[in-house]
Amino acid sequence: MYLFLMMGKTKQHKKLVRLAEKAELCATREEAQKLIRKAEKAHAKLEA
């Protein structure tokens, strides 16, 4: 069970890194806001 939880956290951390990379290349405010919402969800999963 512990390994499963750790893998979930690893996945969410990788997702946050990918979102940060995409945020660097954002062209519009709407894109940035969408990425921020996704990052907030991933961060919430890490906190749980």
C-alpha positions in Angstrom: 0.0 0.0 0.0 2.8 2.4 0.9 4.5 1.9 -2.4 1.3 2.7 -4.3 0.9 6.0 -2.3 4.5 6.9 -3.0 4.1 6.2 -6.8 1.0 8.5 -6.8 3.0 11.3 -5.2 5.9 10.8 -7.7 3.4 11.0 -10.6 1.9 14.2 -9.2 5.4 15.7 -8.7 6.3 14.9 -12.3 3.0 16.5 -13.4 3.9 19.7 -11.5 7.3 19.8 -13.2 5.7 19.3 -16.7 3.1 22.1 -15.9 5.9 24.5 -14.9 7.7 23.8 -18.1 4.5 24.5 -20.1 3.9 27.6 -18.1 7.2 29.0 -19.3 6.0 28.8 -22.9 2.5 30.2 -22.3 1.4 32.7 -24.9 -2.0 33.7 -23.5 -3.4 34.5 -20.1 -6.2 31.9 -20.6 -3.5 29.2 -21.1 -1.7 30.3 -18.0 -4.9 30.2 -15.9 -5.7 26.7 -17.1 -2.2 25.5 -16.2 -2.5 27.2 -12.8 -5.8 25.3 -12.1 -4.2 22.0 -13.1 -1.1 22.7 -10.9 -3.4 23.5 -8.0 -5.1 20.2 -8.4 -1.8 18.3 -8.6 -0.5 20.2 -5.5 -3.7 19.3 -3.6 -3.1 15.6 -4.3 0.4 15.9 -3.0 -0.8 17.5 0.2 -3.4 14.8 0.8 
